[in-house]
Amino acid sequence: MNKKTGVKISGTGSYFPKKVLTNADLEKMVDTSDEWITTRTGIQARCIAQQNETTSDLAYHASVEAIKAAGISAEQIDLILVATITPDMFFPSTACILQTKLGLKDAPAFDLLAACSGFIYGLSAAKGYIESGVYKNVLLVGAETLSKITDWTDRNTCVLFGDGAGAMVLSASEENDDILSFYLGADGSYADLLYLPGGGSAHPATVDTVNEKLHTMKMFGKEVFKVAVPKMALAAQKSLELAGKTPEDIKLFIPHQANMRIIQAVAKKLNISMERVFVNIHKTGNISSATTITALDEAIKMGKLGKGDLVELVAFGGGFTWGSALIRI
Ligand code: ACO
């Protein structure tokens, strides 16, 4: 009998725009304070893309690093997946634009949209393609330029988001099985609590949609918060159960970086001490689909993870969507 193809996490990378916007900078733009932002969210600064810097540009830099870390050549990538809610444009996909920037031809490429859970949804897709023997090396990217869909006059949202990209190369392996389990969920009845109404078929771009600010994110933060905590805890619990593991088995818990208070509440529900929770929200803000992968990459670079360590990724976002993955580094 043929042995089932396993999945190896062969490399990770990340990239942040150079420009840093601090809470002090925001104090000059809207009626807010460093004290409010820090105590309510844990965010102190976020990186902001230049006007001519696109999501695919950030994705490119993160991908080059991940491919190098994987020790393969870009030509060996045979599928490109980009999770994003801020594509360069509606179409072609950011994944196709990234393919060209990487100097590749022919490798299939597409975007997937599950908001902040996008990278974890992408992990499940990469796992399926590799395990079924269809592709050998999948480049999975979470990349966002949320600054471009932010209403910089709305203090309820503009203090929360940032830009950045993370990438992972996943490869077919006889020895490894690094994606132990995943759990995904969604509930579209919450769509209008966190959304970007304009530009699609519901509200195609017109002068009116621009004047009504329909091309920037809308969020009912308090309501999002209430659903995010139980769903993230549920997702984390489920992927542990599916792999026959408990929170004690995890070396590092890497939750979506949306709000420090959400992170603390989820960790408490799971009975995981904050020493085992990786947090970088203070310097990144919420970068949607890029949060878990950039945090994972940073934890690896900091030497917080050794070979064989188990890591739990969990996210929640617009849709609503939620998801978790138990992975081995
Ligand atoms: N500065 C100062 N005051 C502010 C600011 C600000 N930046 N923003 C809001 N306020 C005010 C409000 O106007 C309100 O004032 P009022 O009481 O006079 O009306 C007060 O602060 C409290 O506002 P709340 O909304 O109740 O504050 P809350 O404690 O809920 O925190 C926050 C708001 C940070 C948005 C929080 O609810 C949150 O993080 N929600 C979840 C966000 C999230 O997880 N999003 C999911 C992922 S994002 C994605 O998918 C793209």
Residues whose N, C-alpha, C, O or C-beta is under 5 A from the ligand:
A	BS01	ACO	D31 T32 S33 W36 R40 T41 A115 C116 R155 N156 V159 G221 K222 V224 F225 A228 A258 N259 S288 F316 G317 G318
